[in-house]
């Protein structure tokens, strides 16, 4: 019946509860609620990571870890795979979900874009926490590429495009020493690894 | 991988977060956190109930609704059925789970009994909310029949008995009018309907 829905409803309640109780409407209060949600996601991600079978944890390459997030983690949490994964091969990854489930029920229109961060913070933490258990320190951000908007031709969710979310993931590692007078390495454009 | 675990971890984080922020350690603060958790459970239960297929909603008897909670709802949320259901046939039901998943990870020993309510409040609300969508107003309480305790012979979860929880469920309905001089109906002892 309702496994996937259970997580979605619970997540929605959690967001509502945090916004109701940290009632400072200014940017400070919102930032605190986002940080609380991100922290909860981080600890849930860590705990999920610890339940992985030992052989799964023996990833040889960073890219394998990222593919694992896009496939296994996403299926476990959202019952679908991430739609694409890109990287610049220097520790920056862009993961794209063309129909992010936690935003699908959101009201349509660009004016709701400012509401989106509260529905993304938990999942940012979830990615960062799972990566942390797998031995990778990271910074994770999210941006909404498009929200459902009402197209001409009728109302109703059936007609609406799906919410696209891009997760930016920067692996934190010590920089190699620079020799005097030498420029640092430039960042090449991200290249597609997998997906559409 | 982790669907069931996801709900358990998220529930644990939610409890921890509520107790960290409603930091009044007195009974007033605790009662408020319990009531917030119960309210979240209620709304999640309501929402889950609304997703049921229409034919499921056409229960003829109250008892069918209760059996539905014990079987379908419990499987959807906890991946197991309730262990038994008793009733006095007058609107009082006792549902027993001999190994309630949200208490299994709890530390052992009777001194932790006082911590148990915070791990039961959400589920009390969940039952009440689902019943509400199915058209039944109710009061739901929970009591812990036994918590894991360390038995002689060794430590480790493998040796511990499972936490037993009993959910007391009282259907609220208008009382039949009493005629003057007549005693109200007595409450017969609960009889087993189903389960061990």
Interface residues (C-beta under 8 A of the other chain):
Chain A: X1 X2 X3 X4 X5 X6 X7 X9 X10 X11 X13 X14 X17 X18 X21 X22 X36 X40 X43 X44 X47 X48 X51 X52 X72 X73 X75 X76 X77
Chain B: X1 X2 X3 X4 X5 X6 X7 X9 X10 X11 X13 X14 X17 X18 X21 X22 X36 X40 X43 X44 X47 X48 X51 X52 X72 X73 X75 X76 X77
